[in-house]
Amino acid sequence: MAVTSFRRGLLGRTYLMPLIIAAISSAGLLFALIGDGVWDYLSWLALGFPVAIGLWFSKRRASHGARNTRAEDSISC
């Protein structure tokens, strides 16, 4: 019984954020189809959300990678 709750929690943590991103992207596509004006701005925001997350994580990864490289260089000296 504990194993199934562990798997359910692990799957929930693994797939929760991608499902949220997919829902926001789908809403953005729907907003783009609905109309003009405010709907266009909402669609740009919703469709830009996954791009912003990707850029944020790539910048975060690059800064952590650079920090680890400097730490390794100082240890080897």
PDB file of N, CA, C and O in Angstrom, chain B, residues numbered from 101:
ATOM      1  N   MET B 101       0.813  -1.189   0.000  1.00  0.00           N
ATOM      2  CA  MET B 101       0.000   0.000   0.000  1.00  0.00           C
ATOM      3  C   MET B 101       0.863   1.262   0.000  1.00  0.00           C
ATOM      4  O   MET B 101       0.523   2.254  -0.644  1.00  0.00           O
ATOM      5  N   ALA B 102       1.971   1.217   0.720  1.00  0.00           N
ATOM      6  CA  ALA B 102       2.870   2.373   0.756  1.00  0.00           C
ATOM      7  C   ALA B 102       3.554   2.584  -0.590  1.00  0.00           C
ATOM      8  O   ALA B 102       3.871   3.712  -0.968  1.00  0.00           O
ATOM      9  N   VAL B 103       3.777   1.481  -1.308  1.00  0.00           N
ATOM     10  CA  VAL B 103       4.435   1.593  -2.611  1.00  0.00           C
ATOM     11  C   VAL B 103       3.536   2.324  -3.603  1.00  0.00           C
ATOM     12  O   VAL B 103       4.021   3.154  -4.372  1.00  0.00           O
ATOM     13  N   THR B 104       2.240   2.033  -3.600  1.00  0.00           N
ATOM     14  CA  THR B 104       1.343   2.706  -4.536  1.00  0.00           C
ATOM     15  C   THR B 104       1.229   4.189  -4.226  1.00  0.00           C
ATOM     16  O   THR B 104       1.172   5.003  -5.147  1.00  0.00           O
ATOM     17  N   SER B 105       1.195   4.563  -2.937  1.00  0.00           N
ATOM     18  CA  SER B 105       1.138   5.986  -2.609  1.00  0.00           C
ATOM     19  C   SER B 105       2.450   6.676  -2.983  1.00  0.00           C
ATOM     20  O   SER B 105       2.444   7.840  -3.382  1.00  0.00           O
ATOM     21  N   PHE B 106       3.576   5.966  -2.856  1.00  0.00           N
ATOM     22  CA  PHE B 106       4.861   6.522  -3.278  1.00  0.00           C
ATOM     23  C   PHE B 106       4.873   6.743  -4.784  1.00  0.00           C
ATOM     24  O   PHE B 106       5.316   7.789  -5.258  1.00  0.00           O
ATOM     25  N   ARG B 107       4.387   5.761  -5.537  1.00  0.00           N
ATOM     26  CA  ARG B 107       4.357   5.910  -6.995  1.00  0.00           C
ATOM     27  C   ARG B 107       3.429   7.034  -7.410  1.00  0.00           C
ATOM     28  O   ARG B 107       3.747   7.811  -8.310  1.00  0.00           O
ATOM     29  N   ARG B 108       2.279   7.120  -6.752  1.00  0.00           N
ATOM     30  CA  ARG B 108       1.325   8.167  -7.084  1.00  0.00           C
ATOM     31  C   ARG B 108       1.936   9.537  -6.792  1.00  0.00           C
ATOM     32  O   ARG B 108       1.769  10.465  -7.585  1.00  0.00           O
ATOM     33  N   GLY B 109       2.632   9.677  -5.681  1.00  0.00           N
ATOM     34  CA  GLY B 109       3.280  10.939  -5.348  1.00  0.00           C
ATOM     35  C   GLY B 109       4.409  11.268  -6.304  1.00  0.00           C
ATOM     36  O   GLY B 109       4.589  12.424  -6.687  1.00  0.00           O
ATOM     37  N   LEU B 110       5.171  10.253  -6.691  1.00  0.00           N
ATOM     38  CA  LEU B 110       6.270  10.457  -7.623  1.00  0.00           C
ATOM     39  C   LEU B 110       5.749  10.858  -8.997  1.00  0.00           C
ATOM     40  O   LEU B 110       6.294  11.766  -9.625  1.00  0.00           O
ATOM     41  N   LEU B 111       4.711  10.197  -9.463  1.00  0.00           N
ATOM     42  CA  LEU B 111       4.136  10.555 -10.761  1.00  0.00           C
ATOM     43  C   LEU B 111       3.512  11.938 -10.724  1.00  0.00           C
ATOM     44  O   LEU B 111       3.604  12.698 -11.688  1.00  0.00           O
ATOM     45  N   GLY B 112       2.882  12.257  -9.611  1.00  0.00           N
ATOM     46  CA  GLY B 112       2.295  13.586  -9.478  1.00  0.00           C
ATOM     47  C   GLY B 112       3.340  14.676  -9.524  1.00  0.00           C
ATOM     48  O   GLY B 112       3.145  15.704 -10.173  1.00  0.00           O
ATOM     49  N   ARG B 113       4.452  14.457  -8.837  1.00  0.00           N
ATOM     50  CA  ARG B 113       5.528  15.456  -8.852  1.00  0.00           C
ATOM     51  C   ARG B 113       6.205  15.518 -10.213  1.00  0.00           C
ATOM     52  O   ARG B 113       6.664  16.582 -10.628  1.00  0.00           O
ATOM     53  N   THR B 114       6.270  14.395 -10.906  1.00  0.00           N
ATOM     54  CA  THR B 114       6.948  14.358 -12.195  1.00  0.00           C
ATOM     55  C   THR B 114       6.129  15.030 -13.290  1.00  0.00           C
ATOM     56  O   THR B 114       6.678  15.762 -14.114  1.00  0.00           O
ATOM     57  N   TYR B 115       4.836  14.790 -13.304  1.00  0.00           N
ATOM     58  CA  TYR B 115       4.004  15.243 -14.416  1.00  0.00           C
ATOM     59  C   TYR B 115       3.149  16.457 -14.112  1.00  0.00           C
ATOM     60  O   TYR B 115       2.449  16.939 -15.002  1.00  0.00           O
ATOM     61  N   LEU B 116       3.177  16.967 -12.898  1.00  0.00           N
ATOM     62  CA  LEU B 116       2.316  18.093 -12.558  1.00  0.00           C
ATOM     63  C   LEU B 116       2.692  19.352 -13.335  1.00  0.00           C
ATOM     64  O   LEU B 116       1.824  19.966 -13.955  1.00  0.00           O
ATOM     65  N   MET B 117       3.953  19.748 -13.318  1.00  0.00           N
ATOM     66  CA  MET B 117       4.358  20.972 -14.004  1.00  0.00           C
ATOM     67  C   MET B 117       4.188  20.874 -15.523  1.00  0.00           C
ATOM     68  O   MET B 117       3.696  21.827 -16.127  1.00  0.00           O
ATOM     69  N   PRO B 118       4.574  19.759 -16.174  1.00  0.00           N
ATOM     70  CA  PRO B 118       4.312  19.670 -17.609  1.00  0.00           C
ATOM     71  C   PRO B 118       2.816  19.752 -17.954  1.00  0.00           C
ATOM     72  O   PRO B 118       2.452  20.314 -18.986  1.00  0.00           O
ATOM     73  N   LEU B 119       1.960  19.200 -17.104  1.00  0.00           N
ATOM     74  CA  LEU B 119       0.517  19.301 -17.349  1.00  0.00           C
ATOM     75  C   LEU B 119       0.030  20.736 -17.201  1.00  0.00           C
ATOM     76  O   LEU B 119      -0.832  21.181 -17.959  1.00  0.00           O
ATOM     77  N   ILE B 120       0.576  21.459 -16.232  1.00  0.00           N
ATOM     78  CA  ILE B 120       0.203  22.867 -16.065  1.00  0.00           C
ATOM     79  C   ILE B 120       0.660  23.684 -17.270  1.00  0.00           C
ATOM     80  O   ILE B 120      -0.086  24.525 -17.771  1.00  0.00           O
ATOM     81  N   ILE B 121       1.875  23.439 -17.731  1.00  0.00           N
ATOM     82  CA  ILE B 121       2.391  24.155 -18.906  1.00  0.00           C
ATOM     83  C   ILE B 121       1.558  23.834 -20.137  1.00  0.00           C
ATOM     84  O   ILE B 121       1.270  24.723 -20.937  1.00  0.00           O
ATOM     85  N   ALA B 122       1.165  22.565 -20.300  1.00  0.00           N
ATOM     86  CA  ALA B 122       0.327  22.178 -21.438  1.00  0.00           C
ATOM     87  C   ALA B 122      -1.041  22.848 -21.368  1.00  0.00           C
ATOM     88  O   ALA B 122      -1.573  23.281 -22.390  1.00  0.00           O
ATOM     89  N   ALA B 123      -1.609  22.934 -20.176  1.00  0.00           N
ATOM     90  CA  ALA B 123      -2.920  23.576 -20.022  1.00  0.00           C
ATOM     91  C   ALA B 123      -2.838  25.068 -20.343  1.00  0.00           C
ATOM     92  O   ALA B 123      -3.727  25.613 -20.998  1.00  0.00           O
ATOM     93  N   ILE B 124      -1.782  25.722 -19.889  1.00  0.00           N
ATOM     94  CA  ILE B 124      -1.620  27.157 -20.175  1.00  0.00           C
ATOM     95  C   ILE B 124      -1.388  27.381 -21.665  1.00  0.00           C
ATOM     96  O   ILE B 124      -1.918  28.336 -22.234  1.00  0.00           O
ATOM     97  N   SER B 125      -0.602  26.511 -22.305  1.00  0.00           N
ATOM     98  CA  SER B 125      -0.368  26.636 -23.741  1.00  0.00           C
ATOM     99  C   SER B 125      -1.652  26.404 -24.530  1.00  0.00           C
ATOM    100  O   SER B 125      -1.935  27.116 -25.494  1.00  0.00           O
ATOM    101  N   SER B 126      -2.419  25.414 -24.119  1.00  0.00           N
ATOM    102  CA  SER B 126      -3.695  25.147 -24.796  1.00  0.00           C
ATOM    103  C   SER B 126      -4.654  26.323 -24.634  1.00  0.00           C
ATOM    104  O   SER B 126      -5.364  26.687 -25.572  1.00  0.00           O
ATOM    105  N   ALA B 127      -4.670  26.906 -23.452  1.00  0.00           N
ATOM    106  CA  ALA B 127      -5.506  28.087 -23.236  1.00  0.00           C
ATOM    107  C   ALA B 127      -5.047  29.231 -24.128  1.00  0.00           C
ATOM    108  O   ALA B 127      -5.874  29.969 -24.664  1.00  0.00           O
ATOM    109  N   GLY B 128      -3.740  29.386 -24.293  1.00  0.00           N
ATOM    110  CA  GLY B 128      -3.221  30.436 -25.173  1.00  0.00           C
ATOM    111  C   GLY B 128      -3.646  30.241 -26.616  1.00  0.00           C
ATOM    112  O   GLY B 128      -3.992  31.205 -27.299  1.00  0.00           O
ATOM    113  N   LEU B 129      -3.622  29.000 -27.082  1.00  0.00           N
ATOM    114  CA  LEU B 129      -4.092  28.732 -28.443  1.00  0.00           C
ATOM    115  C   LEU B 129      -5.582  29.013 -28.577  1.00  0.00           C
ATOM    116  O   LEU B 129      -6.029  29.542 -29.595  1.00  0.00           O
ATOM    117  N   LEU B 130      -6.341  28.663 -27.561  1.00  0.00           N
ATOM    118  CA  LEU B 130      -7.778  28.935 -27.573  1.00  0.00           C
ATOM    119  C   LEU B 130      -8.040  30.434 -27.557  1.00  0.00           C
ATOM    120  O   LEU B 130      -8.911  30.919 -28.280  1.00  0.00           O
ATOM    121  N   PHE B 131      -7.290  31.176 -26.735  1.00  0.00           N
ATOM    122  CA  PHE B 131      -7.444  32.630 -26.702  1.00  0.00           C
ATOM    123  C   PHE B 131      -7.138  33.253 -28.056  1.00  0.00           C
ATOM    124  O   PHE B 131      -7.797  34.209 -28.464  1.00  0.00           O
ATOM    125  N   ALA B 132      -6.145  32.717 -28.754  1.00  0.00           N
ATOM    126  CA  ALA B 132      -5.785  33.253 -30.069  1.00  0.00           C
ATOM    127  C   ALA B 132      -6.903  33.015 -31.081  1.00  0.00           C
ATOM    128  O   ALA B 132      -7.101  33.823 -31.989  1.00  0.00           O
ATOM    129  N   LEU B 133      -7.624  31.926 -30.931  1.00  0.00           N
ATOM    130  CA  LEU B 133      -8.717  31.627 -31.852  1.00  0.00           C
ATOM    131  C   LEU B 133     -10.001  32.377 -31.524  1.00  0.00           C
ATOM    132  O   LEU B 133     -10.819  32.610 -32.414  1.00  0.00           O
ATOM    133  N   ILE B 134     -10.190  32.754 -30.276  1.00  0.00           N
ATOM    134  CA  ILE B 134     -11.456  33.353 -29.844  1.00  0.00           C
ATOM    135  C   ILE B 134     -11.672  34.735 -30.446  1.00  0.00           C
ATOM    136  O   ILE B 134     -12.734  35.005 -31.007  1.00  0.00           O
ATOM    137  N   GLY B 135     -10.700  35.594 -30.338  1.00  0.00           N
ATOM    138  CA  GLY B 135     -10.963  36.939 -30.826  1.00  0.00           C
ATOM    139  C   GLY B 135      -9.742  37.825 -30.831  1.00  0.00           C
ATOM    140  O   GLY B 135      -8.606  37.361 -30.742  1.00  0.00           O
ATOM    141  N   ASP B 136     -10.010  39.131 -30.938  1.00  0.00           N
ATOM    142  CA  ASP B 136      -8.951  40.129 -31.022  1.00  0.00           C
ATOM    143  C   ASP B 136      -8.931  40.979 -29.763  1.00  0.00           C
ATOM    144  O   ASP B 136      -9.738  40.805 -28.850  1.00  0.00           O
ATOM    145  N   GLY B 137      -7.994  41.889 -29.748  1.00  0.00           N
ATOM    146  CA  GLY B 137      -7.905  42.822 -28.623  1.00  0.00           C
ATOM    147  C   GLY B 137      -7.281  42.172 -27.402  1.00  0.00           C
ATOM    148  O   GLY B 137      -6.129  41.741 -27.432  1.00  0.00           O
ATOM    149  N   VAL B 138      -8.050  42.108 -26.335  1.00  0.00           N
ATOM    150  CA  VAL B 138      -7.564  41.549 -25.081  1.00  0.00           C
ATOM    151  C   VAL B 138      -7.198  40.077 -25.251  1.00  0.00           C
ATOM    152  O   VAL B 138      -6.248  39.598 -24.632  1.00  0.00           O
ATOM    153  N   TRP B 139      -7.934  39.370 -26.073  1.00  0.00           N
ATOM    154  CA  TRP B 139      -7.655  37.949 -26.290  1.00  0.00           C
ATOM    155  C   TRP B 139      -6.275  37.749 -26.899  1.00  0.00           C
ATOM    156  O   TRP B 139      -5.591  36.775 -26.582  1.00  0.00           O
ATOM    157  N   ASP B 140      -5.864  38.656 -27.762  1.00  0.00           N
ATOM    158  CA  ASP B 140      -4.519  38.561 -28.347  1.00  0.00           C
ATOM    159  C   ASP B 140      -3.443  38.700 -27.272  1.00  0.00           C
ATOM    160  O   ASP B 140      -2.459  37.961 -27.276  1.00  0.00           O
ATOM    161  N   TYR B 141      -3.628  39.636 -26.363  1.00  0.00           N
ATOM    162  CA  TYR B 141      -2.648  39.821 -25.287  1.00  0.00           C
ATOM    163  C   TYR B 141      -2.605  38.603 -24.374  1.00  0.00           C
ATOM    164  O   TYR B 141      -1.532  38.168 -23.957  1.00  0.00           O
ATOM    165  N   LEU B 142      -3.778  38.058 -24.066  1.00  0.00           N
ATOM    166  CA  LEU B 142      -3.820  36.857 -23.233  1.00  0.00           C
ATOM    167  C   LEU B 142      -3.137  35.682 -23.918  1.00  0.00           C
ATOM    168  O   LEU B 142      -2.446  34.895 -23.272  1.00  0.00           O
ATOM    169  N   SER B 143      -3.333  35.567 -25.236  1.00  0.00           N
ATOM    170  CA  SER B 143      -2.699  34.458 -25.948  1.00  0.00           C
ATOM    171  C   SER B 143      -1.188  34.625 -25.980  1.00  0.00           C
ATOM    172  O   SER B 143      -0.460  33.640 -25.853  1.00  0.00           O
ATOM    173  N   TRP B 144      -0.697  35.857 -26.148  1.00  0.00           N
ATOM    174  CA  TRP B 144       0.745  36.088 -26.131  1.00  0.00           C
ATOM    175  C   TRP B 144       1.334  35.751 -24.774  1.00  0.00           C
ATOM    176  O   TRP B 144       2.403  35.146 -24.688  1.00  0.00           O
ATOM    177  N   LEU B 145       0.649  36.135 -23.726  1.00  0.00           N
ATOM    178  CA  LEU B 145       1.134  35.813 -22.377  1.00  0.00           C
ATOM    179  C   LEU B 145       1.155  34.304 -22.142  1.00  0.00           C
ATOM    180  O   LEU B 145       2.136  33.756 -21.638  1.00  0.00           O
ATOM    181  N   ALA B 146       0.070  33.647 -22.511  1.00  0.00           N
ATOM    182  CA  ALA B 146      -0.018  32.207 -22.269  1.00  0.00           C
ATOM    183  C   ALA B 146       0.971  31.428 -23.130  1.00  0.00           C
ATOM    184  O   ALA B 146       1.557  30.454 -22.658  1.00  0.00           O
ATOM    185  N   LEU B 147       1.165  31.832 -24.372  1.00  0.00           N
ATOM    186  CA  LEU B 147       2.096  31.121 -25.248  1.00  0.00           C
ATOM    187  C   LEU B 147       3.552  31.486 -24.960  1.00  0.00           C
ATOM    188  O   LEU B 147       4.462  30.730 -25.300  1.00  0.00           O
ATOM    189  N   GLY B 148       3.771  32.629 -24.342  1.00  0.00           N
ATOM    190  CA  GLY B 148       5.125  33.011 -23.959  1.00  0.00           C
ATOM    191  C   GLY B 148       5.567  32.375 -22.651  1.00  0.00           C
ATOM    192  O   GLY B 148       6.759  32.357 -22.343  1.00  0.00           O
ATOM    193  N   PHE B 149       4.630  31.858 -21.886  1.00  0.00           N
ATOM    194  CA  PHE B 149       4.941  31.254 -20.593  1.00  0.00           C
ATOM    195  C   PHE B 149       5.907  30.079 -20.709  1.00  0.00           C
ATOM    196  O   PHE B 149       6.892  30.054 -19.971  1.00  0.00           O
ATOM    197  N   PRO B 150       5.683  29.096 -21.599  1.00  0.00           N
ATOM    198  CA  PRO B 150       6.649  27.995 -21.718  1.00  0.00           C
ATOM    199  C   PRO B 150       8.023  28.462 -22.206  1.00  0.00           C
ATOM    200  O   PRO B 150       9.047  27.912 -21.803  1.00  0.00           O
ATOM    201  N   VAL B 151       8.040  29.463 -23.060  1.00  0.00           N
ATOM    202  CA  VAL B 151       9.316  30.001 -23.546  1.00  0.00           C
ATOM    203  C   VAL B 151      10.072  30.654 -22.400  1.00  0.00           C
ATOM    204  O   VAL B 151      11.281  30.467 -22.261  1.00  0.00           O
ATOM    205  N   ALA B 152       9.360  31.423 -21.577  1.00  0.00           N
ATOM    206  CA  ALA B 152       9.991  32.080 -20.432  1.00  0.00           C
ATOM    207  C   ALA B 152      10.533  31.050 -19.440  1.00  0.00           C
ATOM    208  O   ALA B 152      11.620  31.232 -18.893  1.00  0.00           O
ATOM    209  N   ILE B 153       9.797  29.992 -19.209  1.00  0.00           N
ATOM    210  CA  ILE B 153      10.264  28.950 -18.298  1.00  0.00           C
ATOM    211  C   ILE B 153      11.517  28.276 -18.855  1.00  0.00           C
ATOM    212  O   ILE B 153      12.469  28.024 -18.117  1.00  0.00           O
ATOM    213  N   GLY B 154      11.515  27.989 -20.144  1.00  0.00           N
ATOM    214  CA  GLY B 154      12.692  27.377 -20.764  1.00  0.00           C
ATOM    215  C   GLY B 154      13.915  28.256 -20.686  1.00  0.00           C
ATOM    216  O   GLY B 154      15.012  27.778 -20.398  1.00  0.00           O
ATOM    217  N   LEU B 155      13.738  29.544 -20.942  1.00  0.00           N
ATOM    218  CA  LEU B 155      14.864  30.473 -20.853  1.00  0.00           C
ATOM    219  C   LEU B 155      15.364  30.603 -19.419  1.00  0.00           C
ATOM    220  O   LEU B 155      16.569  30.672 -19.178  1.00  0.00           O
ATOM    221  N   TRP B 156      14.434  30.635 -18.470  1.00  0.00           N
ATOM    222  CA  TRP B 156      14.825  30.746 -17.069  1.00  0.00           C
ATOM    223  C   TRP B 156      15.632  29.529 -16.615  1.00  0.00           C
ATOM    224  O   TRP B 156      16.647  29.670 -15.933  1.00  0.00           O
ATOM    225  N   PHE B 157      15.172  28.330 -17.000  1.00  0.00           N
ATOM    226  CA  PHE B 157      15.901  27.136 -16.604  1.00  0.00           C
ATOM    227  C   PHE B 157      17.243  27.018 -17.319  1.00  0.00           C
ATOM    228  O   PHE B 157      18.208  26.538 -16.725  1.00  0.00           O
ATOM    229  N   SER B 158      17.329  27.445 -18.581  1.00  0.00           N
ATOM    230  CA  SER B 158      18.610  27.370 -19.276  1.00  0.00           C
ATOM    231  C   SER B 158      19.608  28.364 -18.676  1.00  0.00           C
ATOM    232  O   SER B 158      20.796  28.058 -18.567  1.00  0.00           O
ATOM    233  N   LYS B 159      19.135  29.543 -18.289  1.00  0.00           N
ATOM    234  CA  LYS B 159      20.015  30.515 -17.640  1.00  0.00           C
ATOM    235  C   LYS B 159      20.446  30.004 -16.272  1.00  0.00           C
ATOM    236  O   LYS B 159      21.606  30.145 -15.886  1.00  0.00           O
ATOM    237  N   ARG B 160      19.514  29.414 -15.550  1.00  0.00           N
ATOM    238  CA  ARG B 160      19.821  28.871 -14.230  1.00  0.00           C
ATOM    239  C   ARG B 160      20.831  27.741 -14.326  1.00  0.00           C
ATOM    240  O   ARG B 160      21.750  27.646 -13.512  1.00  0.00           O
ATOM    241  N   ARG B 161      20.656  26.884 -15.326  1.00  0.00           N
ATOM    242  CA  ARG B 161      21.578  25.763 -15.498  1.00  0.00           C
ATOM    243  C   ARG B 161      22.965  26.258 -15.894  1.00  0.00           C
ATOM    244  O   ARG B 161      23.974  25.739 -15.416  1.00  0.00           O
ATOM    245  N   ALA B 162      23.011  27.264 -16.769  1.00  0.00           N
ATOM    246  CA  ALA B 162      24.304  27.802 -17.200  1.00  0.00           C
ATOM    247  C   ALA B 162      25.036  28.446 -16.032  1.00  0.00           C
ATOM    248  O   ALA B 162      26.252  28.302 -15.907  1.00  0.00           O
ATOM    249  N   SER B 163      24.309  29.151 -15.181  1.00  0.00           N
ATOM    250  CA  SER B 163      24.981  29.795 -14.050  1.00  0.00           C
ATOM    251  C   SER B 163      25.447  28.768 -13.023  1.00  0.00           C
ATOM    252  O   SER B 163      26.493  28.952 -12.401  1.00  0.00           O
ATOM    253  N   HIS B 164      24.691  27.694 -12.836  1.00  0.00           N
ATOM    254  CA  HIS B 164      25.124  26.649 -11.914  1.00  0.00           C
ATOM    255  C   HIS B 164      26.305  25.869 -12.495  1.00  0.00           C
ATOM    256  O   HIS B 164      27.206  25.466 -11.759  1.00  0.00           O
ATOM    257  N   GLY B 165      26.301  25.657 -13.802  1.00  0.00           N
ATOM    258  CA  GLY B 165      27.410  24.959 -14.441  1.00  0.00           C
ATOM    259  C   GLY B 165      28.697  25.751 -14.352  1.00  0.00           C
ATOM    260  O   GLY B 165      29.762  25.181 -14.114  1.00  0.00           O
ATOM    261  N   ALA B 166      28.614  27.065 -14.540  1.00  0.00           N
ATOM    262  CA  ALA B 166      29.798  27.914 -14.451  1.00  0.00           C
ATOM    263  C   ALA B 166      30.317  27.942 -13.021  1.00  0.00           C
ATOM    264  O   ALA B 166      31.528  27.955 -12.802  1.00  0.00           O
ATOM    265  N   ARG B 167      29.423  27.950 -12.058  1.00  0.00           N
ATOM    266  CA  ARG B 167      29.836  27.968 -10.662  1.00  0.00           C
ATOM    267  C   ARG B 167      30.543  26.674 -10.292  1.00  0.00           C
ATOM    268  O   ARG B 167      31.535  26.698  -9.564  1.00  0.00           O
ATOM    269  N   ASN B 168      30.047  25.549 -10.782  1.00  0.00           N
ATOM    270  CA  ASN B 168      30.680  24.265 -10.487  1.00  0.00           C
ATOM    271  C   ASN B 168      32.052  24.155 -11.149  1.00  0.00           C
ATOM    272  O   ASN B 168      32.968  23.566 -10.575  1.00  0.00           O
ATOM    273  N   THR B 169      32.202  24.708 -12.334  1.00  0.00           N
ATOM    274  CA  THR B 169      33.493  24.649 -13.029  1.00  0.00           C
ATOM    275  C   THR B 169      34.534  25.447 -12.249  1.00  0.00           C
ATOM    276  O   THR B 169      35.669  24.997 -12.097  1.00  0.00           O
ATOM    277  N   ARG B 170      34.166  26.607 -11.763  1.00  0.00           N
ATOM    278  CA  ARG B 170      35.104  27.422 -10.991  1.00  0.00           C
ATOM    279  C   ARG B 170      35.497  26.714  -9.709  1.00  0.00           C
ATOM    280  O   ARG B 170      36.654  26.788  -9.295  1.00  0.00           O
ATOM    281  N   ALA B 171      34.579  26.044  -9.088  1.00  0.00           N
ATOM    282  CA  ALA B 171      34.894  25.315  -7.843  1.00  0.00           C
ATOM    283  C   ALA B 171      35.867  24.173  -8.128  1.00  0.00           C
ATOM    284  O   ALA B 171      36.782  23.923  -7.343  1.00  0.00           O
ATOM    285  N   GLU B 172      35.669  23.483  -9.250  1.00  0.00           N
ATOM    286  CA  GLU B 172      36.580  22.394  -9.602  1.00  0.00           C
ATOM    287  C   GLU B 172      37.969  22.906  -9.924  1.00  0.00           C
ATOM    288  O   GLU B 172      38.962  22.262  -9.586  1.00  0.00           O
ATOM    289  N   ASP B 173      38.054  24.085 -10.590  1.00  0.00           N
ATOM    290  CA  ASP B 173      39.357  24.657 -10.916  1.00  0.00           C
ATOM    291  C   ASP B 173      40.118  25.068  -9.659  1.00  0.00           C
ATOM    292  O   ASP B 173      41.334  24.895  -9.589  1.00  0.00           O
ATOM    293  N   SER B 174      39.424  25.601  -8.682  1.00  0.00           N
ATOM    294  CA  SER B 174      40.111  26.025  -7.464  1.00  0.00           C
ATOM    295  C   SER B 174      40.574  24.833  -6.635  1.00  0.00           C
ATOM    296  O   SER B 174      41.565  24.924  -5.910  1.00  0.00           O
ATOM    297  N   ILE B 175      39.861  23.720  -6.741  1.00  0.00           N
ATOM    298  CA  ILE B 175      40.267  22.524  -5.983  1.00  0.00           C
ATOM    299  C   ILE B 175      41.509  21.894  -6.603  1.00  0.00           C
ATOM    300  O   ILE B 175      42.380  21.410  -5.882  1.00  0.00           O
ATOM    301  N   SER B 176      41.600  21.895  -7.932  1.00  0.00           N
ATOM    302  CA  SER B 176      42.720  21.227  -8.599  1.00  0.00           C
ATOM    303  C   SER B 176      44.026  22.006  -8.467  1.00  0.00           C
ATOM    304  O   SER B 176      45.095  21.433  -8.677  1.00  0.00           O
ATOM    305  N   CYS B 177      43.977  23.284  -8.127  1.00  0.00           N
ATOM    306  CA  CYS B 177      45.204  24.071  -8.004  1.00  0.00           C
ATOM    307  C   CYS B 177      45.910  23.742  -6.790  1.00  0.00           C
ATOM    308  O   CYS B 177      46.969  24.308  -6.519  1.00  0.00           O
TER     309      CYS B 177
END
